[in-house]
Amino acid sequence: MEIDCAAIRLPNGEVIVGTDHGSIVREHDIDLDREDIDFELGFVTERGVFLDRDEAARVAMEAGQVDRADRPLFLENIGRPEPDLRDGKIESDPK
């Protein structure tokens, strides 16, 4: 399993993917500063599984995408060419 792209999970379980977290926020007009909403920043695997940053760091390390499992994981540190963005959204992934 490998990390494919950045993702943000919304409180309703919907997962939005993009090239990086900043582009997701800008393109979908997400206000991460709202204290009443609990957004989760993470990543999606090539199988479409949402992982939080710690889980993603471990997966990236095991897949050889990064040299060490630093926290937090940044997409720029992963040796992936172009992410498969699945039109910006994937199926909801209830935790």
Rosetta constraint file for C-alpha pairs under 8 A:
AtomPair CA 1 CA 45 HARMONIC 6.63 0.50
AtomPair CA 1 CA 46 HARMONIC 6.91 0.50
AtomPair CA 1 CA 47 HARMONIC 7.47 0.50
AtomPair CA 1 CA 59 HARMONIC 6.97 0.50
AtomPair CA 1 CA 63 HARMONIC 6.59 0.50
AtomPair CA 2 CA 45 HARMONIC 5.44 0.50
AtomPair CA 2 CA 46 HARMONIC 5.96 0.50
AtomPair CA 2 CA 59 HARMONIC 6.49 0.50
AtomPair CA 2 CA 60 HARMONIC 6.10 0.50
AtomPair CA 2 CA 63 HARMONIC 5.79 0.50
AtomPair CA 2 CA 65 HARMONIC 7.55 0.50
AtomPair CA 3 CA 43 HARMONIC 6.67 0.50
AtomPair CA 3 CA 44 HARMONIC 5.95 0.50
AtomPair CA 3 CA 45 HARMONIC 4.28 0.50
AtomPair CA 3 CA 46 HARMONIC 6.17 0.50
AtomPair CA 3 CA 56 HARMONIC 6.77 0.50
AtomPair CA 3 CA 59 HARMONIC 7.07 0.50
AtomPair CA 3 CA 60 HARMONIC 6.04 0.50
AtomPair CA 3 CA 65 HARMONIC 7.96 0.50
AtomPair CA 3 CA 78 HARMONIC 7.91 0.50
AtomPair CA 4 CA 43 HARMONIC 7.26 0.50
AtomPair CA 4 CA 44 HARMONIC 5.70 0.50
AtomPair CA 4 CA 45 HARMONIC 4.88 0.50
AtomPair CA 4 CA 46 HARMONIC 5.00 0.50
AtomPair CA 4 CA 80 HARMONIC 7.19 0.50
AtomPair CA 4 CA 83 HARMONIC 5.34 0.50
AtomPair CA 4 CA 84 HARMONIC 6.61 0.50
AtomPair CA 5 CA 17 HARMONIC 6.62 0.50
AtomPair CA 5 CA 18 HARMONIC 6.29 0.50
AtomPair CA 5 CA 19 HARMONIC 6.06 0.50
AtomPair CA 5 CA 20 HARMONIC 7.13 0.50
AtomPair CA 5 CA 43 HARMONIC 5.65 0.50
AtomPair CA 5 CA 44 HARMONIC 5.52 0.50
AtomPair CA 5 CA 45 HARMONIC 7.09 0.50
AtomPair CA 5 CA 75 HARMONIC 6.99 0.50
AtomPair CA 5 CA 83 HARMONIC 5.31 0.50
AtomPair CA 5 CA 84 HARMONIC 7.12 0.50
AtomPair CA 5 CA 85 HARMONIC 7.13 0.50
AtomPair CA 6 CA 17 HARMONIC 5.69 0.50
AtomPair CA 6 CA 18 HARMONIC 5.56 0.50
AtomPair CA 6 CA 19 HARMONIC 6.03 0.50
AtomPair CA 6 CA 20 HARMONIC 5.04 0.50
AtomPair CA 6 CA 21 HARMONIC 5.83 0.50
AtomPair CA 6 CA 41 HARMONIC 7.92 0.50
AtomPair CA 6 CA 42 HARMONIC 6.14 0.50
AtomPair CA 6 CA 43 HARMONIC 4.36 0.50
AtomPair CA 6 CA 44 HARMONIC 6.30 0.50
AtomPair CA 6 CA 75 HARMONIC 6.59 0.50
AtomPair CA 7 CA 15 HARMONIC 6.46 0.50
AtomPair CA 7 CA 16 HARMONIC 5.49 0.50
AtomPair CA 7 CA 17 HARMONIC 4.24 0.50
AtomPair CA 7 CA 18 HARMONIC 6.28 0.50
AtomPair CA 7 CA 20 HARMONIC 7.52 0.50
AtomPair CA 7 CA 21 HARMONIC 6.52 0.50
AtomPair CA 7 CA 24 HARMONIC 7.56 0.50
AtomPair CA 7 CA 41 HARMONIC 6.18 0.50
AtomPair CA 7 CA 42 HARMONIC 5.17 0.50
AtomPair CA 7 CA 43 HARMONIC 4.71 0.50
AtomPair CA 7 CA 44 HARMONIC 6.11 0.50
AtomPair CA 7 CA 50 HARMONIC 7.42 0.50
AtomPair CA 8 CA 15 HARMONIC 5.66 0.50
AtomPair CA 8 CA 16 HARMONIC 5.38 0.50
AtomPair CA 8 CA 17 HARMONIC 6.54 0.50
AtomPair CA 8 CA 21 HARMONIC 7.14 0.50
AtomPair CA 8 CA 24 HARMONIC 7.57 0.50
AtomPair CA 8 CA 39 HARMONIC 6.76 0.50
AtomPair CA 8 CA 40 HARMONIC 5.60 0.50
AtomPair CA 8 CA 41 HARMONIC 4.65 0.50
AtomPair CA 8 CA 42 HARMONIC 5.90 0.50
AtomPair CA 8 CA 43 HARMONIC 7.49 0.50
AtomPair CA 9 CA 13 HARMONIC 5.98 0.50
AtomPair CA 9 CA 14 HARMONIC 5.72 0.50
AtomPair CA 9 CA 15 HARMONIC 4.36 0.50
AtomPair CA 9 CA 16 HARMONIC 6.45 0.50
AtomPair CA 9 CA 39 HARMONIC 5.94 0.50
AtomPair CA 9 CA 40 HARMONIC 5.07 0.50
AtomPair CA 9 CA 41 HARMONIC 6.52 0.50
AtomPair CA 9 CA 42 HARMONIC 7.50 0.50
AtomPair CA 9 CA 50 HARMONIC 7.93 0.50
AtomPair CA 10 CA 14 HARMONIC 5.32 0.50
AtomPair CA 10 CA 15 HARMONIC 6.23 0.50
AtomPair CA 10 CA 16 HARMONIC 7.88 0.50
AtomPair CA 10 CA 38 HARMONIC 7.27 0.50
AtomPair CA 10 CA 39 HARMONIC 5.18 0.50
AtomPair CA 10 CA 40 HARMONIC 6.72 0.50
AtomPair CA 11 CA 37 HARMONIC 6.86 0.50
AtomPair CA 11 CA 38 HARMONIC 5.96 0.50
AtomPair CA 11 CA 39 HARMONIC 6.10 0.50
AtomPair CA 13 CA 92 HARMONIC 5.17 0.50
AtomPair CA 13 CA 93 HARMONIC 5.54 0.50
AtomPair CA 13 CA 94 HARMONIC 5.05 0.50
AtomPair CA 13 CA 95 HARMONIC 7.45 0.50
AtomPair CA 14 CA 89 HARMONIC 7.90 0.50
AtomPair CA 14 CA 90 HARMONIC 7.50 0.50
AtomPair CA 14 CA 91 HARMONIC 6.77 0.50
AtomPair CA 14 CA 92 HARMONIC 4.27 0.50
AtomPair CA 14 CA 93 HARMONIC 6.51 0.50
AtomPair CA 14 CA 94 HARMONIC 7.93 0.50
AtomPair CA 15 CA 50 HARMONIC 7.59 0.50
AtomPair CA 15 CA 89 HARMONIC 6.11 0.50
AtomPair CA 15 CA 90 HARMONIC 5.84 0.50
AtomPair CA 15 CA 91 HARMONIC 6.84 0.50
AtomPair CA 15 CA 92 HARMONIC 5.74 0.50
AtomPair CA 15 CA 93 HARMONIC 6.79 0.50
AtomPair CA 16 CA 24 HARMONIC 7.17 0.50
AtomPair CA 16 CA 88 HARMONIC 5.80 0.50
AtomPair CA 16 CA 89 HARMONIC 4.52 0.50
AtomPair CA 16 CA 90 HARMONIC 6.45 0.50
AtomPair CA 17 CA 24 HARMONIC 6.67 0.50
AtomPair CA 17 CA 43 HARMONIC 7.90 0.50
AtomPair CA 17 CA 44 HARMONIC 7.51 0.50
AtomPair CA 17 CA 85 HARMONIC 6.09 0.50
AtomPair CA 17 CA 86 HARMONIC 7.72 0.50
AtomPair CA 17 CA 88 HARMONIC 5.03 0.50
AtomPair CA 17 CA 89 HARMONIC 5.58 0.50
AtomPair CA 17 CA 90 HARMONIC 7.23 0.50
AtomPair CA 18 CA 23 HARMONIC 6.54 0.50
AtomPair CA 18 CA 24 HARMONIC 5.43 0.50
AtomPair CA 18 CA 83 HARMONIC 7.91 0.50
AtomPair CA 18 CA 85 HARMONIC 5.91 0.50
AtomPair CA 18 CA 88 HARMONIC 5.97 0.50
AtomPair CA 19 CA 23 HARMONIC 6.63 0.50
AtomPair CA 19 CA 24 HARMONIC 7.53 0.50
AtomPair CA 19 CA 83 HARMONIC 6.67 0.50
AtomPair CA 19 CA 85 HARMONIC 7.50 0.50
AtomPair CA 20 CA 24 HARMONIC 6.50 0.50
AtomPair CA 20 CA 75 HARMONIC 6.67 0.50
AtomPair CA 21 CA 25 HARMONIC 6.29 0.50
AtomPair CA 21 CA 41 HARMONIC 7.36 0.50
AtomPair CA 22 CA 26 HARMONIC 6.24 0.50
AtomPair CA 23 CA 27 HARMONIC 5.84 0.50
AtomPair CA 24 CA 28 HARMONIC 5.92 0.50
AtomPair CA 24 CA 29 HARMONIC 7.97 0.50
AtomPair CA 24 CA 30 HARMONIC 7.75 0.50
AtomPair CA 25 CA 29 HARMONIC 5.53 0.50
AtomPair CA 25 CA 30 HARMONIC 4.79 0.50
AtomPair CA 25 CA 31 HARMONIC 7.17 0.50
AtomPair CA 25 CA 32 HARMONIC 7.74 0.50
AtomPair CA 26 CA 30 HARMONIC 6.81 0.50
AtomPair CA 32 CA 39 HARMONIC 6.94 0.50
AtomPair CA 40 CA 52 HARMONIC 7.27 0.50
AtomPair CA 41 CA 52 HARMONIC 6.50 0.50
AtomPair CA 41 CA 53 HARMONIC 7.04 0.50
AtomPair CA 42 CA 50 HARMONIC 6.87 0.50
AtomPair CA 42 CA 51 HARMONIC 5.56 0.50
AtomPair CA 42 CA 52 HARMONIC 4.28 0.50
AtomPair CA 42 CA 53 HARMONIC 4.97 0.50
AtomPair CA 42 CA 56 HARMONIC 7.25 0.50
AtomPair CA 43 CA 50 HARMONIC 5.77 0.50
AtomPair CA 43 CA 51 HARMONIC 5.33 0.50
AtomPair CA 43 CA 52 HARMONIC 6.40 0.50
AtomPair CA 43 CA 53 HARMONIC 6.83 0.50
AtomPair CA 43 CA 56 HARMONIC 6.34 0.50
AtomPair CA 44 CA 48 HARMONIC 5.54 0.50
AtomPair CA 44 CA 49 HARMONIC 5.28 0.50
AtomPair CA 44 CA 50 HARMONIC 4.50 0.50
AtomPair CA 44 CA 51 HARMONIC 6.04 0.50
AtomPair CA 45 CA 49 HARMONIC 5.25 0.50
AtomPair CA 45 CA 50 HARMONIC 6.68 0.50
AtomPair CA 45 CA 51 HARMONIC 7.59 0.50
AtomPair CA 46 CA 84 HARMONIC 7.59 0.50
AtomPair CA 48 CA 90 HARMONIC 7.05 0.50
AtomPair CA 49 CA 93 HARMONIC 7.49 0.50
AtomPair CA 50 CA 93 HARMONIC 6.88 0.50
AtomPair CA 51 CA 55 HARMONIC 5.57 0.50
AtomPair CA 51 CA 56 HARMONIC 5.44 0.50
AtomPair CA 52 CA 56 HARMONIC 5.98 0.50
AtomPair CA 53 CA 57 HARMONIC 6.04 0.50
AtomPair CA 53 CA 71 HARMONIC 7.27 0.50
AtomPair CA 53 CA 72 HARMONIC 5.95 0.50
AtomPair CA 53 CA 73 HARMONIC 5.73 0.50
AtomPair CA 54 CA 58 HARMONIC 6.51 0.50
AtomPair CA 54 CA 71 HARMONIC 6.52 0.50
AtomPair CA 54 CA 72 HARMONIC 6.83 0.50
AtomPair CA 54 CA 73 HARMONIC 7.27 0.50
AtomPair CA 55 CA 59 HARMONIC 6.31 0.50
AtomPair CA 56 CA 60 HARMONIC 5.95 0.50
AtomPair CA 56 CA 73 HARMONIC 7.10 0.50
AtomPair CA 57 CA 61 HARMONIC 6.12 0.50
AtomPair CA 57 CA 69 HARMONIC 4.96 0.50
AtomPair CA 57 CA 70 HARMONIC 6.59 0.50
AtomPair CA 57 CA 71 HARMONIC 6.91 0.50
AtomPair CA 57 CA 72 HARMONIC 7.45 0.50
AtomPair CA 57 CA 73 HARMONIC 5.50 0.50
AtomPair CA 58 CA 62 HARMONIC 6.19 0.50
AtomPair CA 58 CA 69 HARMONIC 5.72 0.50
AtomPair CA 59 CA 63 HARMONIC 6.06 0.50
AtomPair CA 60 CA 64 HARMONIC 6.13 0.50
AtomPair CA 60 CA 65 HARMONIC 4.93 0.50
AtomPair CA 60 CA 66 HARMONIC 5.83 0.50
AtomPair CA 60 CA 69 HARMONIC 7.36 0.50
AtomPair CA 60 CA 78 HARMONIC 7.34 0.50
AtomPair CA 61 CA 65 HARMONIC 5.92 0.50
AtomPair CA 61 CA 66 HARMONIC 5.21 0.50
AtomPair CA 61 CA 67 HARMONIC 6.37 0.50
AtomPair CA 61 CA 68 HARMONIC 5.84 0.50
AtomPair CA 61 CA 69 HARMONIC 5.53 0.50
AtomPair CA 65 CA 77 HARMONIC 7.98 0.50
AtomPair CA 65 CA 78 HARMONIC 5.17 0.50
AtomPair CA 65 CA 79 HARMONIC 5.31 0.50
AtomPair CA 65 CA 80 HARMONIC 7.52 0.50
AtomPair CA 66 CA 77 HARMONIC 6.55 0.50
AtomPair CA 66 CA 78 HARMONIC 5.69 0.50
AtomPair CA 66 CA 79 HARMONIC 7.12 0.50
AtomPair CA 69 CA 73 HARMONIC 7.52 0.50
AtomPair CA 73 CA 77 HARMONIC 7.43 0.50
AtomPair CA 74 CA 78 HARMONIC 7.30 0.50
AtomPair CA 85 CA 89 HARMONIC 7.36 0.50
AtomPair CA 86 CA 90 HARMONIC 6.43 0.50
